Amino acid sequence: MSVPFLHLAFIAVLALAWALVQRLRPAVTRPWLAPVAATTIAAVAAALGVVPWLGEYRLTAFGFFLLMAFVVAWQIAAARRATLSDRQLIDVVLIALVAGVVGARTRFVWENWHVIAHDHAGSPRPWLETLTIAADFDGGGMVWYGGLFLAGLAVSAYVHRHRLGFWAMADLVAPAVLAGLAVGRLGCWFNGCCHGAPTDLPWGVHRAGHEHPIHPTQLYEAGAVAVLVIALLVAERRLERPGVLAALACIGYGAWRFINEGLRGDHHAGARTAFFGLADLSTSQATSIYLAAGGVLLLAVALARRPSPPTPAR
């Protein structure tokens, strides 16, 4: 189902102009200036034909589960937020939402740039058509690790600026992010992306466009990550040092994702890399190794830190 709306390129110009005007003239002085100036700039760009006015948005199961993933992550974080205020929680969720979607789509576009920037005959597409295809996140085509990386950087910058405590925030965010991923993979299942390789196992599934049964890798991931989240929340009661929970999340998911990537059937030459010359891995398998290794390092640092003294009773 498609619905007409402002084109993504128009919205991008509007958002960039708004941010720029807001930066030059803070909203506390003239709050009406930023929206008026940004709308004018975007309208002029559309009138000159630089960007189109309208486009179409597809309402898909993938988009629905993507939204539900952030809702679930938000609720889990809200239930465990400790001293985090309502405003700070909203800020963290919105930052993670925007940065996560942009990062996930950006990495997919980077890995598949030749296909996106060229038509079936190999000829370069017009830049506006390339931009439209690159921004079509609702149709599927995201790399979760790209979203994790950019959202992690953005949230870390927010945490540092407001001095919220990196270790406590990492423990708060880790289970919420993984729970959101478990829900989001259901969207991949309905969309048909991130599918598995052919298999003769009895639980192989028949999907459109595939001659033989394939591994339901999307469902594997949804189930395995859900179990990991439950295990982390149960183990949290016995973990006394901040950062250990986040470290275990990195190790657990990195190990699982490496295994599940080996069952995927949607890889192509552009999405593979030689890992230090030792093996030909998918880019996500290589990233999984880095994530798990980072988790081990984080665990070592968390265990080596001196625990905070207990707060005296009053």
C-alpha positions in Angstrom: 0.0 0.0 0.0 1.4 3.4 -1.0 0.4 6.8 0.2 1.5 10.2 -1.3 3.5 12.5 0.9 6.3 15.0 0.7 9.4 13.6 -1.0 12.2 12.4 1.1 14.6 14.7 -0.7 12.3 17.7 0.1 12.1 16.6 3.8 15.9 16.3 3.9 16.5 19.8 2.6 13.9 21.1 5.1 15.5 19.3 8.0 19.1 20.5 7.1 17.9 24.1 6.5 16.1 24.0 9.9 19.1 22.7 11.7 21.4 25.3 10.0 19.1 28.3 10.8 18.6 27.0 14.4 22.4 26.9 14.7 22.8 30.4 13.4 19.9 31.9 15.3 18.9 30.0 18.5 15.2 29.4 19.0 15.1 31.3 22.2 15.4 34.6 20.4 13.0 34.1 17.5 11.3 30.7 17.6 9.4 31.3 14.4 12.5 32.0 12.3 13.8 28.5 11.8 10.6 26.8 10.5 9.7 29.8 8.2 13.3 30.0 6.8 13.6 26.2 6.4 10.3 25.9 4.6 11.2 28.8 2.3 14.5 27.2 1.4 12.9 23.8 0.7 10.1 25.4 -1.3 12.6 27.3 -3.5 14.6 24.2 -4.0 11.5 22.3 -5.1 10.3 25.2 -7.4 13.7 25.2 -9.1 13.5 21.5 -9.7 16.4 20.6 -7.5 14.2 18.3 -5.4 10.7 17.0 -6.1 7.7 18.2 -4.0 5.9 14.9 -3.6 6.7 11.2 -3.4 5.1 7.9 -2.4 5.6 6.0 0.8 5.0 2.3 1.0 3.3 1.0 4.1 4.8 -2.5 4.6 5.1 -5.1 7.3 8.8 -4.3 7.4 8.1 -0.7 8.3 5.5 -1.8 10.9 7.9 -4.1 12.7 10.7 -1.6 12.5 8.5 0.9 14.4 7.5 -1.8 16.9 11.1 -2.6 17.4 11.8 0.9 18.7 8.6 0.8 20.8 9.7 -2.5 22.5 13.2 -1.1 23.0 11.8 2.1 24.5 9.5 0.2 26.9 12.3 -2.1 28.2 14.6 0.8 28.7 11.8 2.8 30.5 11.2 -0.1 32.9 14.9 -0.3 33.8 15.9 3.4 33.6 16.8 3.9 37.3 17.6 7.6 37.7 17.2 8.6 34.1 14.5 11.3 33.7 11.6 11.1 31.3 13.2 13.8 29.1 16.6 12.1 29.0 15.0 8.7 28.1 13.0 10.3 25.3 16.2 12.0 24.0 18.2 8.8 24.0 15.4 6.9 22.2 14.9 9.5 19.6 18.7 9.8 19.0 19.0 6.1 18.7 16.0 5.9 16.4 17.2 8.5 13.9 20.9 7.5 14.0 20.0 3.8 13.9 17.9 4.0 10.8 20.3 6.3 9.0 23.3 4.1 10.0 21.6 0.9 9.0 20.5 2.2 5.6 23.8 3.9 5.0 25.8 0.7 5.4 23.4 -1.2 3.2 23.8 1.5 0.5 27.6 1.4 0.9 27.7 -2.4 0.5 25.3 -2.3 -2.5 26.3 1.0 -4.1 26.9 -0.4 -7.6 23.4 -1.9 -7.7 21.8 1.3 -6.3 23.7 3.7 -8.5 23.4 1.8 -11.7 20.5 0.3 -13.6 20.2 -3.3 -14.8 22.2 -2.5 -18.0 25.0 -1.1 -15.9 24.4 2.5 -16.8 24.6 5.2 -14.1 21.2 6.3 -12.8 20.3 10.0 -12.5 21.4 11.4 -9.1 17.8 12.0 -8.0 16.7 8.5 -8.8 19.8 7.2 -7.0 18.9 9.3 -3.9 15.4 8.1 -4.0 16.4 4.4 -4.1 19.1 5.0 -1.4 16.5 6.6 0.9 13.8 3.9 0.4 14.4 2.3 3.9 10.7 1.2 4.2 11.2 -1.3 1.4 13.9 -3.2 3.3 17.6 -3.2 2.9 19.3 -2.3 6.1 22.4 -3.6 7.8 21.8 -3.7 11.6 25.5 -3.3 12.4 25.6 0.1 10.6 22.7 1.3 12.8 24.3 0.0 15.9 27.6 1.8 15.1 26.0 5.2 14.4 23.4 5.0 17.1 26.2 4.0 19.6 28.3 7.0 18.7 25.4 9.4 18.9 24.1 8.1 22.2 27.6 8.0 23.6 28.1 11.7 22.7 24.8 12.5 24.4 25.8 10.5 27.5 29.2 12.3 27.6 27.7 15.7 27.2 25.1 15.2 30.0 27.5 13.2 32.2 25.0 10.3 32.6 27.6 7.6 33.2 28.8 5.4 30.3 28.7 2.1 32.1 25.2 2.4 33.6 23.9 3.6 30.2 25.5 0.7 28.4 23.9 -1.8 30.7 20.5 0.0 30.3 20.6 0.1 26.5 22.1 -3.3 25.7 19.0 -5.5 26.5 16.6 -2.9 25.0 18.5 -2.8 21.7 18.6 -6.6 21.4 14.9 -6.9 22.2 14.2 -4.4 19.4 16.4 -6.4 17.1 14.4 -9.5 17.8 11.1 -7.8 16.9 12.7 -6.1 13.8 13.8 -9.5 12.4 10.1 -10.4 12.1 9.8 -7.5 9.7 12.7 -9.1 7.7 10.8 -12.3 7.6 7.7 -10.8 6.1 9.9 -8.6 3.7 11.9 -11.6 2.5 15.3 -10.0 3.1 18.1 -11.4 5.2 17.0 -14.9 4.1 18.9 -18.1 4.5 20.7 -20.5 2.1 19.0 -23.6 0.7 18.7 -26.5 3.1 17.3 -30.0 3.3 16.5 -29.8 7.0 12.8 -30.5 7.8 12.2 -26.9 9.0 13.4 -25.4 5.8 10.8 -23.0 4.4 9.5 -22.4 0.9 9.5 -18.7 -0.1 8.7 -16.9 -3.3 11.6 -16.6 -5.6 13.4 -19.6 -4.2 13.4 -23.0 -5.9 14.4 -25.0 -2.9 13.6 -24.7 0.9 15.8 -22.2 2.7 16.9 -21.6 6.3 14.5 -19.2 8.1 17.4 -17.2 9.4 15.2 -14.2 10.3 13.2 -16.4 12.7 16.4 -18.0 14.0 17.7 -14.6 14.9 14.4 -13.4 16.4 14.2 -16.5 18.7 17.9 -16.6 19.6 18.1 -12.9 20.5 14.9 -13.1 22.5 16.5 -15.9 24.6 19.7 -13.9 25.0 17.7 -10.9 26.2 15.9 -13.0 28.8 19.2 -14.5 29.9 20.7 -11.1 30.3 17.8 -9.8 32.4 17.9 -12.8 34.6 21.7 -12.6 35.1 21.5 -8.9 35.8 20.4 -9.6 39.4 23.7 -11.3 40.1 26.0 -8.8 38.4 27.4 -6.2 40.7 29.8 -4.3 38.4 28.5 -1.8 35.8 29.4 -2.7 32.3 29.4 -6.4 32.7 25.9 -6.8 31.3 26.7 -4.8 28.2 29.9 -6.8 27.7 28.0 -10.1 27.9 25.5 -8.7 25.4 28.2 -7.9 22.9 29.9 -11.3 23.3 26.7 -13.2 23.1 25.2 -11.5 20.1 28.6 -11.4 18.3 29.0 -15.1 18.6 25.4 -15.9 17.6 25.4 -13.5 14.6 28.7 -15.1 13.3 27.0 -18.5 13.3 23.7 -17.3 11.8 25.6 -15.3 9.1 27.0 -18.7 7.9 23.5 -19.8 7.2 22.5 -16.7 5.2 21.9 -17.0 1.4 21.7 -13.3 0.5 25.4 -12.4 0.4 27.1 -11.2 -2.8 30.7 -10.4 -3.7 30.4 -6.8 -2.6 29.4 -7.9 0.9 32.3 -10.2 1.6 35.8 -9.4 2.9 39.0 -11.2 3.6 39.5 -11.3 7.4 43.2 -10.6 7.8 43.8 -13.0 4.9 42.7 -16.0 7.0 39.1 -16.5 5.7 36.6 -15.2 3.3 33.8 -13.9 5.5 30.7 -11.7 5.0 31.2 -8.2 6.2 28.7 -8.9 9.0 30.7 -12.0 10.1 33.8 -9.9 10.3 31.9 -7.2 12.3 30.6 -9.9 14.6 34.2 -10.9 15.4 35.0 -7.3 16.2 31.9 -7.0 18.4 32.6 -10.1 20.4 36.3 -9.1 20.8 35.2 -5.6 21.9 32.8 -7.3 24.4 35.7 -9.3 25.9 37.8 -6.1 26.2 34.8 -4.3 27.8 34.3 -7.2 30.2 38.0 -7.1 31.2 37.8 -3.3 31.8 34.5 -3.6 33.7 35.9 -6.3 36.0 39.1 -4.4 36.6 37.4 -1.2 37.7 37.2 -0.6 41.4 33.6 -1.0 42.5 31.8 2.2 43.7 31.6 2.5 47.5 28.1 1.9 48.9 26.1 5.0 49.7 25.9 5.5 53.4 22.5 5.1 55.0 20.8 8.2 56.3 
